[in-house]
Amino acid sequence: MNEMTMNPAEAGAALPVFENAQAWYGPDMAARDDWIHAFSAAEIGEIERAVRHAEATGREIHEIRQEDFPLDSLKPLLAAVRTEALWGRGFVLFRGIPMERLTLRQAAIAYWGLGLYLGEPVSQNHKGHLLGHVTNLGLDYADPDVRGYQTNIRLPYHTDSSDLVCLLCVRSSRTGGLSSIVSSTTLWNEMVRTRPDLARIMMGVFCFTRFGEIPEGREKRYSEITPFTPLNGRMIVSYARNSIVKAQGYPECPRLTPAQNEAMDYLDSLAADPRLHLDMTFRPGDIQVLCNHSILHSRTSYEDWPEVERRRHLFRLWLACDDGPALPAFMTNEFQGLTAGGRPNGVRVSGVPLVAPHDPC
């Protein structure tokens, strides 16, 4: 299928269905394990040597370059994972980073170094964090500027604002915190087959809050996005219902219509259907790699350990990939700024330096 020359959102226009690598069903994936790579003892040894090499440079984590983290045997594997994430099924799970042998900073260096072979880290918030932390900071999610990852609440299915999002499990919760992913291409196909009227609505304009993180050159507290955009033979998705709902707190933001709410309700119900999504449990040392353009991810609520030092903690990277799929104009011209390679560059606020703290803050 070539890039669309008409607007399928218009009534009467044909809606595409995509039968490609991005269209998968959770139970089929659960029955196989080719999306999981357990690091071998030799690979772990190479990673640990690379950590020591990077430490010897004396650089801060965000200053470490790919050449400071040499990986010879793992480099082809990481290149294949990058291709699979961007152009294939959209996800991979690594297992086996030896958290018990690494300090928190060494684990951050290992994770950062591996990430450099998958893409370019970009800022995730107004603090300029290139290395993010998914942990309960005790914040109130009712605050329109608080993000769900800073709490222990359930996170509905959503995408993040980068080509790839990667999570390293440092510590797991006492109970809960199950990770779930779903193919957004499959969601689209199911909507087209069962409720094409609602599929058309999801190709229209919705407003996202910026969470008070307004990039340089932007003025509005929200941005305008289209959740589903067919482009160059695949479906590109940008969706976070909580961000849409929170934008309604701004009086200048256009009000959601009943049809838009119905469409989101239906999309969310499809994502929650066990016939579609895939559940996985994070173990310490797991690294999940997802493509935001073809995967929605969520997390169940969780109960933490009473001791602060044992609380659930994930490292997060948002990665820009120069060889990623073509993106709609709102992602590259209006929503965010751009990297030197022309990819969305995350949350960049004027005057804020880029940092990679290995402790939550």
Summary of the structure (lengths in Angstrom):
residues: 361
radius of gyration: 19.8
end to end distance: 45.6
largest distance: 62.8
contacts: 1156
relative contact order: 0.22
helix: 30%
strand: 22%
